[in-house]
């Protein structure tokens, strides 16, 4: 998507290469992304069985629909439609426009196109729609999408689990109150079950195995940050 707050569109391929380098020789049973978002890393992973989840039900509905060939109608990109979808029940359409028409891609956190031309507005959403279509085509129907928090995958074993949680010190796109300490404990618990855990962040838990200087866009301008990937190896008894 053109803009998806916290997404890994630009870094996804690099992160996937690192994950494969650590796990290709280990014969994991599956791959899982509990915070799949726009599947920026998932689309570059080559593992047979794939699971993907997200706390935003509308985003999961969007991916399930896209797997079956659905594409959003971008004829009406008005603020009225945006506000209607903001208050509407969860849907694939809501999952798409909640990010595509929002400032910096933050889910329904401000109508992006209020001071921009209709041509630019349409171009942005056309590009976002193509991104969704391309990713859904790449993934095919080999990914099992499910709505819920990361805890829904607690029964996995011998899996590669890549997590891109809300970062400490930043505002997540959905307003979800995220407990980083509870999440970190979950990561170590999952490693103890024989899983290979990778976590993106500015200061993620585990051994730091990859770094990349990046810019974080804020209302006050760009902030220089260093994206990091942490790794927690399996800790079976």
GISUL-V633450 format. One record per backbone hydrogen bond with DSSP energy under -1.0 kcal/mol. NH is the residue of the N-H (numbers start at 1). CO is the residue of the C=O. If there is no record, write none. Layout:
nh=NH co=CO
nh=NH co=CO
This chain:
nh=7 co=4
nh=12 co=8
nh=15 co=11
nh=16 co=12
nh=17 co=13
nh=18 co=14
nh=19 co=15
nh=20 co=16
nh=21 co=17
nh=22 co=18
nh=23 co=19
nh=24 co=20
nh=26 co=23
nh=29 co=158
nh=31 co=49
nh=32 co=160
nh=33 co=51
nh=36 co=53
nh=39 co=36
nh=43 co=39
nh=44 co=41
nh=45 co=42
nh=50 co=142
nh=51 co=31
nh=52 co=144
nh=53 co=33
nh=54 co=146
nh=60 co=56
nh=61 co=57
nh=62 co=58
nh=63 co=59
nh=64 co=60
nh=65 co=61
nh=66 co=62
nh=67 co=63
nh=68 co=65
nh=69 co=66
nh=70 co=65
nh=82 co=78
nh=83 co=79
nh=84 co=80
nh=85 co=81
nh=86 co=82
nh=87 co=83
nh=95 co=91
nh=96 co=92
nh=97 co=93
nh=98 co=94
nh=99 co=96
nh=100 co=96
nh=101 co=97
nh=102 co=99
nh=103 co=110
nh=105 co=102
nh=106 co=103
nh=108 co=98
nh=109 co=106
nh=112 co=101
nh=116 co=113
nh=121 co=117
nh=122 co=118
nh=123 co=119
nh=124 co=120
nh=125 co=121
nh=126 co=122
nh=127 co=123
nh=128 co=124
nh=129 co=125
nh=130 co=126
nh=131 co=127
nh=132 co=128
nh=133 co=129
nh=134 co=130
nh=135 co=131
nh=136 co=132
nh=137 co=133
nh=138 co=134
nh=139 co=135
nh=140 co=136
nh=142 co=139
nh=144 co=50
nh=146 co=52
nh=148 co=54
nh=152 co=149
nh=153 co=150
nh=154 co=151
nh=156 co=153
nh=160 co=30
nh=161 co=196
nh=162 co=32
nh=163 co=198
nh=170 co=167
nh=178 co=176
nh=183 co=179
nh=184 co=180
nh=185 co=181
nh=186 co=182
nh=187 co=183
nh=188 co=184
nh=189 co=185
nh=190 co=186
nh=191 co=187
nh=192 co=188
nh=194 co=191
nh=195 co=190
nh=196 co=159
nh=197 co=232
nh=198 co=161
nh=199 co=230
nh=200 co=163
nh=201 co=228
nh=207 co=231
nh=209 co=229
nh=212 co=227
nh=214 co=225
nh=216 co=223
nh=218 co=221
nh=221 co=218
nh=223 co=216
nh=225 co=214
nh=227 co=212
nh=228 co=201
nh=229 co=210
nh=230 co=199
nh=231 co=207
nh=232 co=197
nh=235 co=191
